[in-house]
Amino acid sequence: MEEPVELTIRGAKVFYNGILFDGGVAVSNCRIVQIGSDTSLPKGDTEIKADGMLLLPGFIDVHIHIYDPGDLGDRDSFDTGTWRQPMEV
């Protein structure tokens, strides 16, 4: 029996390597470890049904909004704003 991974996303429309297909991804240690059809993916400790949603494995959205309130002490720099953004997704 295959070991479970931390996260499995199933039921999506996956666009990968120029091909659109039904399936999902398996994630372990914050890395995509498998991309494929739903039946080929291992069980995840957490399972997400992404029925009909578009999944773009490895796609990085570089568009962020950095909080810059002016002269207040609570403001982002490029480093803090770009470091935190992936954790808010």
Summary of the structure (lengths in Angstrom):
residues: 89
radius of gyration: 17.0
end to end distance: 32.0
largest distance: 57.8
contacts: 195
relative contact order: 0.22
helix: 16%
strand: 40%
